Amino acid sequence: MAETTYLDAIRRALFEEMERDANVFVMGQDVAQFGGAFRVTKGLYERFGRLRVVNTPLCESGALGAALGAALVGKRPIVEMQFADFVSCGFNQIVNNIARTYYRWEQPVPFVLRLPFGGGAGAGPFHSQSPEAWFAHVPGLAVVAPSTPADALGMMKSAIRDDNPVVYLEHRFLYRREKESLGEGEQLTPLGKARVAREGRSITILSWSWTLHESLAAAEEVAREGISVEVIDLRTLVPLDEETVMASVKKCSKVLIVHEATATAGYGAELAARIADQAFEWLDGPVKRVTYADRSSPYNKHMEKALLPGREAIVAALRKLARY
Amino acid sequence: MAEQTAGTPSPTTLRRAHFFMRLSRAWDSRFESMARAGNIGRWYSAVGNEATTVGAALSLLPNDALSTVHRDLGAILTHYLDPTRLAPALFEPQDRTAWDALRPDPGALLHRLASQVLGRRDGFTRGVDRSFHYGLIDRATGLRHVGMISHLGAMIPVAAGLALANLQDGNQNVVVGFIGEGATSQGDFHEALNMAGVMKLPLILVVENNRYAFSTPLHEQFACEKLSDRAPGYGIAGETFDGTDFEAVHGAFERALARARTGEGATLLEAMLPRMRGHAEGDGSYELIAADERARWLTHDPLPRFEAWLTRIGAADAARIAAVQETATAIIEAAVARGLATPEPELHEAWRNPFAPGPVADAFARQHAEVTRG
């Protein structure tokens, strides 16, 4: 069977859900005939027309506010940011308007925010960021970050069907690099459930998206040295699947958190705090992190690579942890 | 700019307009006195806005949407309530519209509204958010109302999105959004009106220009002559009118609605309103305005003007006007009394799930509950 890329999996989810429910629509800059900056929405316009594949002017806040308005009266909008970095222009609509509506007056806001994010392409400070922590901090937003084509498909479908705002982080570096065979039928990945990506006994890695793959490669490498690493793909950051996380932490007793976002007040800090709170007695070493350096993303590829939390840094951290 | 005169409002329209303008004013009188006595935290008066807010909402049909900010109580009352059930003595059988028959029990709705504004248990947010920071969307009754968040301009794109949904559904429904002149300086005003122009959205944005945003006067807010002058820059229609003149309001809305319902697109309306009160009662912003200017604006009250006009055209006599005023006052007195007798919200409401029911809400509920309590 032909393999589906991560990008094609997202497109398949959009296509299937738009076929299934006429209230689902896509909105964003250049998303119609052009198919979006990364061509994720290519072909949707031809099938669903301009009222369901809606090009907007260059306005993040305007588009996000409009998505909220449409969602309040029964639509299920999916808004694409051209790059996740640009979401800052629409921040208020997300964190004050979209996120808080349901708690305030109990009107559901079915809404998906697509954020093509992440580095590795030498794209500089404004096309490389990993902004999940901005949104994880806001009550009322679900935050998800699939790492595989199967989850890209299944989580997008679940996000579209959910009656809540879902921030969906899709990694640009994975778009065309990750491929796998996906079955034909309906495939849904539940939100709020982590996945054990690799079983192990002595160290738990908690990761998601691109760094999940780096973590798996690092786990493979240290396995040859006799270090058995369990890798958990969180997939959903908010709400966190504490059950799966704590079960793994209690089994392995050592934890390495790996994420591409910068360290300070990153989502890893939240994980570390919850582990300290709920699994303190099981820990045999400090909870460690491998993250992006607390810097903007340099344009020069070699400089960027030096700051990225890749396989080598993860291997080194695992070896250090193994000595405890 | 459309200049043709719209049809004279029907007797039914005039009766409804009069009742709701007086109902809004009676509500303000009651809350202003509570604010002066220190019995409520804050009150943002709608005095002076009634001809505009009521005039706007009177033109709406089921599933038309209303987006409101601080001073739009008149629009909310007009949108929600069946006056023929609320004040039967003031209306004729033919005043009852088909929509009135669908509308919820007006007494119950008024109670929810009073409880909301008083922060009580029976309010729309059950204590979670203040005054007009809520919405009411009800498919069965065709009520579509979205209230404000404090950032104000943020609601203009939301109104545009309500209009986009109408376009997608291929219906003739429209959206009337209110905003103060201060929020026209925010970026969302530009983004939303630009989208409205490009997408030909059935949106009417009404700027309630009451000359001061908190304490900031017009000349420190914008440098154009009229805010409606911005409309051509967005490729939409624009009109500035005297928002205390019900006939002018009615005409402007008839023209804007005709455009919106026939696919011609959006209109930016600027209602010039008198500054008859401060930003919030007792916040010092009113006293900042020169005494002679305050006195001048107080002579621009839309209500006596409307009632004098009703008398002049033979639509109401002194007895009728007195009856409307007394009935409105009595209805509000009763609603506020009942609201005040309603218990405070239950504390467990503060802990309600921030997610709508479903897998995300369930997963959230499974999280370690004591994470915030050590």
Interface residues (C-beta under 8 A of the other chain):
Chain A: F25 L51 R52 V54 T56 P57 C59 S61 G62 A63 L64 G65 A66 A67 L68 G69 A70 A71 L72 V73 G74 K75 P77 N92 Q93 N96 N97 R100 T101 Y102 Y103 R104 W105 E106 Q107 P108 V109 P139 G140 A142 S158 D162 D163 N164 V166 P190 L191 G192 K193 T236 V238 P239 L240 D241 E242 E243 R274 D277 Q278
Chain B: A65 F124 T125 V128 D129 H133 Y134 G135 L136 I137 R139 R144 V146 G147 I149 H151 A154 M155 I156 P157 V158 A159 A160 G161 L162 A163 L164 A165 L167 Q168 G187 D188 E191 A192 N194 M195 V198 M199 R352 P354 F355 A356 P357 G358 P359 V360 A361 D362 A363 F364 R366 Q367 H368 V371
